[in-house]
Amino acid sequence: MTPTPADIATDWLVSAGLRPTRQRVALAELLVGDGRHRHVTAESLFDAAKDKGAAVSLATVYNTLRAFCEAGVLQEITVDGSKSYFDTNTHDHPHFYWEDEGRLSDAPSDQLVIQRLPAAPKGVEIASVDVVIRLRKI
């Protein structure tokens, strides 16, 4: 029997050690219920939840996305220092940011080459390197 989107969402939450509350399952269904990776903003997820009839507030969406990031099942990508996107693909990979559309998408990892990073200052280590390639129509 093929699992339903709710089953997939519940399994995703449980595997991350998160309690599958009604609101978490509703949001997780929108994020991973079809098994595909996606990039969302809190606002776009809130709108999708409203369209589906889920009773969640925007504050709940923000808090849930933070909990998903802390559990390691979402990756937050910040663009312009203020706009956050949330990615269901938590593996290290670069992104394209489509400035004209305000959209984030995956960029091909196999084409990115970073030959050397500067040394970290004494007493700290490099935790990660985020690559966001900004695109604009010509």
C-alpha positions as CSV (number, residue, x, y, z in Angstrom):
1,M,0.0,0.0,0.0
2,T,1.3,3.4,-1.0
3,P,1.8,5.8,2.0
4,T,-0.4,8.9,2.1
5,P,1.1,12.4,2.3
6,A,0.1,12.5,5.9
7,D,1.9,9.2,6.6
8,I,5.1,10.5,4.9
9,A,4.8,13.7,6.9
10,T,4.3,11.9,10.2
11,D,7.2,9.5,9.5
12,W,9.4,12.6,8.6
13,L,8.5,14.2,11.9
14,V,9.0,11.1,14.0
15,S,12.3,10.3,12.4
16,A,13.5,13.7,13.4
17,G,12.4,13.2,17.0
18,L,9.5,15.7,16.6
19,R,6.0,15.1,18.1
20,P,3.6,14.9,15.2
21,T,1.0,17.5,16.3
22,R,-1.9,18.3,14.0
23,Q,-0.3,21.6,12.9
24,R,3.1,20.1,12.4
25,V,1.7,17.3,10.3
26,A,-0.3,19.7,8.2
27,L,2.8,21.8,7.5
28,A,5.0,18.8,7.0
29,E,2.6,17.4,4.4
30,L,3.0,20.6,2.4
31,L,6.8,20.3,2.7
32,V,7.5,16.6,2.1
33,G,4.1,14.9,1.5
34,D,4.8,14.3,-2.2
35,G,8.4,13.2,-1.6
36,R,9.9,16.1,-3.6
37,H,12.3,18.8,-2.3
38,R,11.2,22.4,-2.2
39,H,12.1,25.9,-1.1
40,V,9.5,27.9,0.8
41,T,9.2,31.1,2.8
42,A,7.2,31.2,5.9
43,E,4.6,33.3,4.1
44,S,4.3,31.0,1.1
45,L,3.9,28.0,3.4
46,F,1.3,29.9,5.4
47,D,-0.6,30.7,2.2
48,A,-0.5,27.1,1.1
49,A,-1.7,25.9,4.5
50,K,-4.6,28.4,4.4
51,D,-5.5,27.2,0.8
52,K,-5.5,23.6,2.1
53,G,-7.8,24.6,5.0
54,A,-5.3,24.1,7.8
55,A,-5.9,26.3,10.8
56,V,-2.4,27.7,11.5
57,S,-1.3,31.2,12.3
58,L,1.7,32.8,10.6
59,A,3.5,32.8,14.0
60,T,2.9,29.1,14.3
61,V,4.4,28.6,10.8
62,Y,7.5,30.6,11.8
63,N,7.9,28.6,15.1
64,T,7.4,25.3,13.3
65,L,9.9,26.1,10.6
66,R,12.4,27.0,13.4
67,A,11.7,23.7,15.1
68,F,12.2,21.8,11.9
69,C,15.5,23.6,11.3
70,E,16.7,22.8,14.9
71,A,15.8,19.2,14.3
72,G,17.9,19.1,11.2
73,V,15.1,18.4,8.7
74,L,15.1,21.8,7.1
75,Q,17.9,24.1,6.1
76,E,17.4,27.9,6.3
77,I,18.9,30.0,3.5
78,T,19.0,33.8,4.1
79,V,19.0,36.1,1.1
80,D,19.6,39.9,1.6
81,G,20.0,39.4,5.3
82,S,16.3,39.5,5.9
83,K,14.5,37.1,3.6
84,S,14.7,33.5,4.7
85,Y,13.9,30.5,2.6
86,F,13.6,27.0,4.0
87,D,14.9,24.0,2.0
88,T,13.9,20.4,2.5
89,N,17.2,19.2,1.0
90,T,19.5,19.5,4.0
91,H,22.6,18.3,2.1
92,D,25.2,21.0,1.3
93,H,24.5,22.4,-2.1
94,P,24.5,25.8,-3.9
95,H,21.4,27.8,-4.8
96,F,20.2,30.2,-7.5
97,Y,18.3,33.2,-6.3
98,W,16.1,34.6,-9.1
99,E,16.0,38.3,-8.2
100,D,13.2,39.2,-10.7
101,E,11.0,36.5,-9.2
102,G,12.1,36.4,-5.6
103,R,12.6,32.6,-6.0
104,L,15.2,30.2,-4.8
105,S,16.2,27.0,-6.6
106,D,18.9,24.4,-6.4
107,A,22.1,25.0,-8.5
108,P,24.1,22.1,-9.9
109,S,26.6,21.1,-7.2
110,D,28.8,19.3,-9.7
111,Q,29.6,22.6,-11.5
112,L,30.7,24.4,-8.4
113,V,34.4,24.5,-7.5
114,I,35.7,26.2,-4.4
115,Q,39.4,25.8,-4.4
116,R,40.4,27.5,-1.2
117,L,38.8,29.3,1.7
118,P,40.5,31.9,3.9
119,A,41.8,30.6,7.2
120,A,39.4,31.1,10.1
121,P,40.5,33.5,12.8
122,K,42.1,32.0,15.8
123,G,39.8,30.2,18.2
124,V,37.0,29.6,15.7
125,E,36.3,27.1,12.9
126,I,34.3,27.4,9.7
127,A,30.9,25.8,10.4
128,S,29.6,26.0,6.8
129,V,29.8,27.8,3.5
130,D,26.6,28.9,1.9
131,V,26.6,29.7,-1.8
132,V,23.8,31.7,-3.2
133,I,24.2,32.8,-6.9
134,R,22.0,35.8,-7.7
135,L,20.4,35.8,-11.1
136,R,18.9,38.7,-13.0
137,K,17.2,38.7,-16.5
138,I,19.1,40.5,-19.2
